Amino acid sequence: MDYRVISADCHIDLPWLPPELFVSRAKKSLRERMPYVEKTDNGEFWVSRNGARFGLRNGMGSAGRRYVPGEIYRSDRMASEGLYSDGEKRIPRLTDPELRIRDQDRDGVQAEVLYGVLGASMRLNDDEASVEMVRVYNEWLAEFCSYAPDRFAGIASLPNCNVDATVEEIERVAARGVVRGVEIACSHDMKPLFDPTWEPVWKAIGSSGLPLHFHTIGPRLDYNLSEFEKLQRRQAFAVHITGFQMAMSKYIMEMIYGGVLDRHSSIKLVIGECGIGWIPYLLEHMDLEWRDQFADLNLSRSPSEYWHAQCSATYQSDAIGLRLLDAIGVDNVMWGSDFPHPDGVWPDSLEFISREFVDVSSENKQKVICDNAAKLYGFEYYRSSSSVN
């Protein structure tokens, strides 16, 4: 494979999965507690019997929203390529590997890293069912990626509700040997990553050799939208959406200040879809505070050194961040299209890349848009393998 552009952040969202997937594949005792598709007068929706809602079948983004023309420019751009109209026709462009490859070819992308159901399993409010839902998804993902391992690198979703179950799933997917990473679903109520109860998880990830991922979900929405008029609700949502990527700083700080990366030097940490322009300030400020008042954390090196040795971040559009590559680390950045999310850049990825890399050297550009991801996710094998055309 002649890799030129690899997207390190793409998605297979729950609303586009086969409608019978969870009910048909779950353990018999848990089938009644799995997500399924319910037909209504207003369309088909993913739901569960205990009242969880997962969005419109083949809907837009991870929440399965209904596409509304003129509401989001990037969504309109995707709609112009027939993505949502095909979804309404039950054409599974996102979950049929052949159709998905066509859409990546259309965008000039030779391979993609696939994040999964993110925190959807937590909406069940049922820990046992949540663990089973994630297991079923990860099995399906492995089958999907096996169709074209030179094109797809799947990130297995992990439950965050039970440490023992999380460790078991890490060990299971690592032994299966298809997925290229694991992701712990972020939630606002989970224990801090420096809490000692996480330690078995870090040990299992370190032993697995799989990169660890946290994908942005944004900060908690602090506003009570019911108190606002329409304009104020829009203003509140603008604040939330504009700042959501920087909320991922919390996970970087918890992992570094918590000594997780110090104790487990084999862990490679990826912060997905968080942007990069804010990272140099965070690293500089962490180093400053560490030297000034937190030497008692017993870190063996400065916080920024852990970042450069073990961490990466993905972004889809961040011209300011690209000006700061020397401070961030050119080996610590990976571009991604965020396909098929409504804030992604598909099908215009090459246009975004061309515009934003004008002042970046060709060597650094190659690392960010291709080589860093190829190395981390094992695409280098397919680059050199004579069995792959």
Secondary structure, DSSP 8 states (H G I E B T S, - for coil): ---S-EEEEEE--GGGS-TTHHHHHS-GGGGGGS-EEEEETTEEEEE-TTS-EEEETT-BTTTTB---TTS-HHHHHHHTTTHHHHHHTT--TTTSHHHHHHHHHHHT-SEEEEE--TTGGGGG--HHHHHHHHHHHHHHHHHHHHT-TTTEEEEEEE-SS-HHHHHHHHHHHHHHT---EEEE---TTS--TTSGGGHHHHHHHHHHT--EEEE---S---S-GGGS-HHHHHHHHHHHHHHGGGGGHHHHHHHHHTTHHHH-TT--EEEET--STTHHHHHHHHHHHHHHH-GGG--SS-HHHHHHHHEEEEES--HHHHHTHHHH-GGGEEE---TTSTTS-TT-HHHHHHHHTTTS-HHHHHIIIIIHHHHHHTHHHHHH-TT--
